[in-house]
Amino acid sequence: MEINTQDLLKAGVHFGHIARKWNPNMRPFIFMKKGGIHIIDLAKTISKLEEACHELKKIAKNGKKILLVGTKAQAREKISFYAKNINMPCITERWLGGLLTNFTTIRKSVKKMNNIEKMKKNGTFYTLSKKERLLIDRLYAKLYKNLGSISSMTHIPGGIFLVDPNKEKIALTEAKKLRIPVFAMVDTNTNPHDIQYPIPSNDDSSKSIDIILKFVSKAIQHGISINKNERENKNFVNKKL
């Protein structure tokens, strides 16, 4: 799937923030200033997006998970949609402090949530008193809201993708602390030096978020497919031997 300037223009990927709110470190990615708004250089966007996609494909090819994060209103639906499509974990509600740096504790909460699901499937839940069921239901609702979308993440992810690192500061700090590669949409008010794989783009428009995620998810899916084929070929060879 080729990335072209026309598609990015249609999605408004080039629209930055009001010029007075800019981060000077974004200077190399800014094409011009028009009507008091910075315009992002889409040639740089394409170059950085291709680089990010190449690395994301490699992570997925190695069988590792990529955590997609977007808790701002414009990003939630898009992040959730693409994460489900490629079977990757995501965070669309608030980021829980320690999600990565205290992952063992988070996994315990996920297990608790999974156990409640098992209780409902095997009928144990319905042998409890009405009061107990109510308390467990409340606990489950809380756990599912915060952790339901990362239930498949059994290990620290191989990469993390952020929509608006300014909004996801805690996620960024935790990823950096654990040296997890960070991929992010960076608008003109963001410091790209904090990000290993910055993608200069409008992070306030759902259309812009959608098109960037479309390319990102295609790259991840490609990596997953290569990993699957390699495993199948390996199993086939082992069976023959």
N, C-alpha and C positions, 0 to 999 in steps of 0.2 A: 504494500500500500504506500504509494508515493506521497510525500508531503509537498504540497505546492502553495505558493504565496496567495493565490486567488482564494482558496478555501479558508485560509487563515484570516484574510481580509474580510470575507463575508461573515465570519464568526466574531469579528471585532477583537481579535487577539492582539492587534497593534495598539489599542487604546490604553495608555498608561494613566497615572494619577495626575492630579493638579500639580503643575510644575513646582510650586512652593513646598509641596510635601515630598519631594523626591529624596532619594538616598544617593549622594554623589558617587558611591561605588557602582551605581548602575549606569554611569556615563557611557561605558563602551557599548551598551546595548540600546542606547537611545538614538533614534534617527534624526528627530527634530522636535521643535516645540511649536504647537499650533493651537491658537485660541486659549493659551494658558495651560494647555495639557501636553504632556510629553507623549510622543509617538515612538513606539518600540520598533527597532530595526528588525523586520521579519526575516531578513537573511540570517541574522544572528540567531533568531528563534529556531529556524529550520536546522541550522548547524548544531545547536545545543540539544534540540529535541532528538535529532538523529543519534547523537552521542549517548544521550540518556537511554534511548530505546535499545541501542546496541548493548549497553551494560545490563539493562533490565532483562533482556533476552538471555544473557549469559547466566544471571542469577537463577532465573526460572529453569534454564537448561540443566543446572546443577541440582535441581529438585528442591530448591529453597523457596520459602514463602516471601511475598512482598506485601507489606502492610500499607494499605491505602488510607490516608487520613484527610478528612475534610469536614469540619464541624460548622462552618459558616452556612447560612441558609441556602446560598446559591450552589453550594457544593454537595450537600448531603445526598440528595436524590441521585446525582450523577455518580458519586463515589459508590453508593450502595448498588446501583445498577451494574456498573462495570465490574465491581468486586464479585458479584454473584455470577456474572457471565464467565469469569475466568477462575472462579472458585478460589479467590484470595480473601484473606481477612481484611476487615476495614473498621474504621472508627468514624461514626457520623454524629454521635452524641458527644458529650464532653469527654476530654481526655482524662483518664484516671491517673493521678500522680503515682509514679512507680510502676506503670504498666510494663515498661521494659526493664527498668533498673531493679524492680522487685518482682520479677516475673514468676518466681516460685509461688509467692503468695497469691498472685493473680490466678495462676493455674489451679490453686486450691479452690478458689471461688468458682472457677469454670467447672471443676469436677462436681462441686456442690450443685450447680445448676443442672449438669448432666444427670446427676443422681435423682434429682426431682423428676426429670423427664422419664427416667427409667421406672420410677415409682408409679407414674401415671400410666405408663405402657403395660406394666405387669399387674396393675390393679392394687398394689400395696397402699397407694395414696388414698383409695376409697374405703379402706378399712379404718382410717383415722377418724377422730371426732370432728365435728363441723368446725370447731374453734381451731384445731390443729391444721385442718385443710386450709382455712382462711389465712392463717399465719404463714404457711408454706407457700401459698399462692402469691401473697404479698412479697415474700422474699424472692420467689422465682421471677416475678414481674420486674423487680429492681435489678436482679442479676442479669436477666435477659436484655434489658434496656441498655445496660452498660457493657455487657460482655458477650451477648448472643452472636455478634458478628465476628468475634475472634475465637469462637469455640474450636475451630479447626487448627488454630495456631498452637501447636504443641511445643515448639521451640522458638527461640529468639529469631525474628525474621532476618532474611539475608539482605533485605533492603527496605527502605521506607519512602513512600511517595507522599508529599504534602501539597495541599492546595493552600497557599498563603502561610508561609512560615512565621509571619508576624502574629497571626492568629494562633498558630500551633507551636508557640515558643517552648512549652514544656516537652512536647514530643521531640522537637528538634534538639533540645538540651540533653534529653535521655539518650537519643540515638547517637549523638556526638560522643557522649560519655562512654558508650559501649562500642564505639567505632563502627556503627552500622552505616553503610553508604546511604546518603540522603539525596533524594531526587525531589525537586520542587518547582512549582510554578512561581516565578518571582516577578512581581510587579515593580514599577519604578520607585516605590517607597520601601523596597526591601534591600537588605544587605546581602548580595550574592556571595560574598566571601565566606559566609557561614555554611554554604551549601556545596557539596561535592559536585552535584550535577544540576546546576540551575537552568531552568527553562524560562527565558524572559517572555512574559505573557500577561495578559489581562486576567487577574484572578478574581475579579468582581462580577464578571458576566457568565451566566450559566452556559451560554453558547460557546464561549471561549474555553471554559472548563471542559465542556463536553468534547470538543474537537481534540484537545490535548490528551484527554483520557482515552479517546478512541484510538489514537496512535500508540499510546503507552500500553493499553490493554492488548492491542494486536501483537506488539512486540513480546509481551509476557506470554500470551497464548502460543506464539511461535516457539518460544523457549520450552514451554510445557510439552508441546507436540514432539519436539526433538528428543526431550528427556524420555517421553513415553516410548517412542520408536526405538531409542537406544536400549531401553530396558527389555522391550519385547524381543529385539534381536539377540540380546545377551541370553535371555531365557531360552530362545530357540536353539542357540548354539550349545548351551548347557544340556538341553534335552537330547540333542544329537550325540553329544559326547557320552 
